[in-house]
Structure formats: C-alpha cells, structure tokens
Amino acid sequence: MASARQFYPVPVPPPSAKQHRTIVVDPGHGGIDPGTVGQSGVEEKFVVLAIAKEFARELARLTGASVRLTRHADVLLPLEERIGIAQSLRADLFISIHADSCPEADARGLSIYTLSEVASDRLSAALAEHENRVDMLYDVNLRHVDKSAAPVLFDLARRETLNLSRGLQNQLIADLAGKTRLLERPSRSANFAVLRSPSVPAMLIETGFLSNIHDDELLRTPHYRQDLAVLLARSVADAFPRWAES
C-alpha cells in the first residue's frame, strides 16, 4: 500500500503569470476495492482512474497549477490518507472522482458533494455511509495515516474552508448545466470521510451512477470519459481564478 508521501505529479506547463496553486485529484477506490461494479461488469476503480488522469492533465494545462494525483495505479489508499496527501502539500483544492451506485435504478447524471455533518438528503447520506465503510470492509491499515487528517469538529477556521468548497461547487454546477446530464438537485452534501479537512477546500464529483444502465454505457466508453474529463477541467479552470481570489 502506498504511503501518504507517494503522490503522483502531473506535468505542468512552464511558469506563467498565473499564480502558483496546488490541486490534488483523487481517483476513488483501487486495489482490492473495485468500487461499484456496473451493469456491464466494468469496475468503478478503473473508470475513475481514467477520468482522473485526463482531468488532471487538462487541468494542469489550463490553470498552470501543480496538479497531483493521489494514485496513478491500481492501489488502495485509506480514505484519510487521501485527504492527508492534500493537507501535506498544503493544497488549494482537493477533488475526489467517483462513479458509484444508487439504490434508485433510474437515478443518473453528474452531481457534486461537499462536506456536511448532516446530509442534504437520504441519497447523499447513503452514498457517504457506503464510501466511509471502505476502510473497514477491506481491513485497511491506518497506522501510517497522518493524524492531522482525522475528523475534527466544525469551527471557525473550518467554516471558511467549507464556504470556499460550496462556492466553487455552485459555480461548477452552474457552468455544467446544459453541457452534460446532471442528477436532479446536483449540488448535495454529506459527511464524507474523504472530504474531512479543516484547511483544504474539498469536493467529491460523482461522474454518474454505474448502477444505471445508461450511465454505465457512457462511463465505460473511453471517448465519453475523455470528453467528460476535459469538460470538468474547463469548468474548474473557468471558476478557479474567481475562486482562488475569494
């Protein structure tokens, strides 16, 4: 299992007039944890890794930021280690990429989640509960996890981080509307362990639900994954200057 210091850099263009920033992109699941297995048998861990790699490359090109991947291969990282990498790098933004399942078979489309102690709805609560059980299900060893990544209570410092996360979330949803299919009420929140940081603005992007036959068909298509990754990168890049100055 990779340690919290084994993060993976994405090539960044030569320095420009843009202010230097660090963004951490986290492909969910990996290793013995396949994530959701879709209608076609495709595994979430491979779908999100493919999207994350293209997303990170395009995001680095568009923003000039230093973009890092938490994993570049089929390995499992503890949830707290993922956000711990962002904290150790003093990242300006952490984005976790997923393509989970939903109890409602007809639910489909992209959605974006930020951290909240109380979930915005039952679906978000169920997703967070499912994601937060990963370490326990696969007996992940947490001995080397940076303790600063452990859950903390909401306080004034964290409130500013959450406000930044939600502001960027709203900007992205507004920009993506009409460009890709969105889940009904695509801006949601829940107590995701991977988003628990008092200092790094963070969000989790569900690129779709592999439990839905239509999303499954799209997400296992390389051309669609590439187009979606580029679209997400452009949306983040467009919002990034305004967000970074806030």
Backbone hydrogen bonds, N-H to C=O, Kabsch-Sander energy under -0.5 kcal/mol:
donor,donor_aa,acceptor,acceptor_aa,energy
6,Q,3,S,-1.6
7,F,5,R,-1.5
8,Y,69,L,-2.6
10,V,67,V,-1.8
23,I,66,S,-2.5
24,V,93,L,-2.8
25,V,23,I,-0.5
25,V,68,R,-3.5
26,D,95,I,-3.3
28,G,26,D,-0.5
28,G,97,I,-2.4
30,G,33,D,-2.6
33,D,30,G,-1.8
38,G,36,T,-0.6
38,G,42,V,-3.3
39,Q,210,L,-1.4
41,G,38,G,-1.4
44,E,36,T,-2.5
45,K,34,P,-2.1
46,F,43,E,-1.0
47,V,43,E,-1.7
48,V,44,E,-2.9
49,L,45,K,-1.1
50,A,46,F,-2.0
51,I,47,V,-2.0
52,A,48,V,-2.8
53,K,49,L,-2.3
54,E,50,A,-1.6
55,F,51,I,-2.9
56,A,52,A,-2.8
57,R,53,K,-2.2
58,E,54,E,-2.4
59,L,55,F,-2.5
60,A,56,A,-2.4
61,R,57,R,-1.9
62,L,58,E,-2.4
63,T,59,L,-2.3
64,G,60,A,-2.0
66,S,21,R,-3.4
67,V,65,A,-0.8
68,R,23,I,-2.7
68,R,66,S,-0.5
69,L,8,Y,-3.2
70,T,25,V,-2.0
75,V,73,A,-2.0
82,R,78,P,-1.5
83,I,79,L,-1.3
84,G,80,E,-1.7
85,I,81,E,-1.9
86,A,82,R,-1.1
87,Q,83,I,-2.1
88,S,84,G,-2.6
89,L,85,I,-1.7
90,R,87,Q,-1.0
91,A,86,A,-2.8
92,D,22,T,-2.9
93,L,22,T,-1.0
94,F,201,P,-2.1
95,I,24,V,-2.7
96,S,203,M,-2.5
97,I,26,D,-3.1
98,H,205,I,-2.6
105,A,103,P,-0.8
107,A,104,E,-1.8
110,L,181,R,-2.5
111,S,206,E,-2.1
112,I,186,P,-2.8
113,Y,204,L,-3.0
114,T,188,R,-1.6
116,S,190,A,-1.2
119,A,117,E,-0.5
120,S,189,S,-2.7
125,A,121,D,-2.0
126,A,122,R,-2.4
127,L,123,L,-2.4
128,A,124,S,-2.4
129,E,125,A,-2.4
130,H,126,A,-2.3
131,E,127,L,-2.7
132,N,128,A,-2.8
133,R,129,E,-0.8
133,R,130,H,-0.7
134,V,131,E,-1.5
137,L,133,R,-2.8
138,Y,134,V,-2.1
139,D,136,M,-1.0
140,V,135,D,-2.5
142,L,140,V,-0.6
145,V,142,L,-1.6
149,A,146,D,-2.3
150,A,147,K,-1.8
159,R,155,D,-2.1
160,E,156,L,-1.3
161,T,157,A,-1.2
162,L,158,R,-2.7
163,N,159,R,-2.3
164,L,160,E,-2.1
165,S,161,T,-2.2
166,R,162,L,-2.6
167,G,163,N,-2.2
168,L,164,L,-2.2
169,Q,165,S,-2.4
170,N,166,R,-2.3
171,Q,167,G,-1.8
172,L,168,L,-2.6
173,I,169,Q,-2.3
174,A,170,N,-2.1
175,D,171,Q,-2.0
176,L,172,L,-2.6
177,A,173,I,-1.6
178,G,180,T,-0.5
179,K,176,L,-2.6
180,T,176,L,-1.3
183,L,110,L,-2.7
188,R,112,I,-2.5
188,R,186,P,-0.8
190,A,114,T,-2.0
192,F,190,A,-1.7
195,L,192,F,-1.4
196,R,193,A,-1.5
197,S,195,L,-1.4
203,M,94,F,-1.9
204,L,113,Y,-2.6
205,I,96,S,-3.1
206,E,111,S,-2.6
206,E,204,L,-0.6
207,T,98,H,-2.9
207,T,205,I,-0.8
210,L,99,A,-0.5
210,L,100,D,-1.7
210,L,208,G,-0.6
211,S,100,D,-0.8
212,N,209,F,-1.9
216,D,212,N,-2.8
217,E,213,I,-1.7
218,L,214,H,-1.8
219,L,215,D,-3.2
220,R,216,D,-1.6
221,T,218,L,-1.8
225,R,221,T,-2.4
226,Q,222,P,-2.4
227,D,223,H,-2.3
228,L,224,Y,-2.8
229,A,225,R,-2.4
230,V,226,Q,-2.3
231,L,227,D,-2.3
232,L,228,L,-2.7
233,A,229,A,-2.3
234,R,230,V,-2.4
235,S,231,L,-2.0
236,V,232,L,-2.6
237,A,233,A,-2.7
238,D,234,R,-2.4
239,A,235,S,-1.8
240,F,236,V,-2.3
243,W,239,A,-2.8
244,A,240,F,-3.4
245,E,241,P,-1.3
246,S,242,R,-0.5
246,S,243,W,-1.2
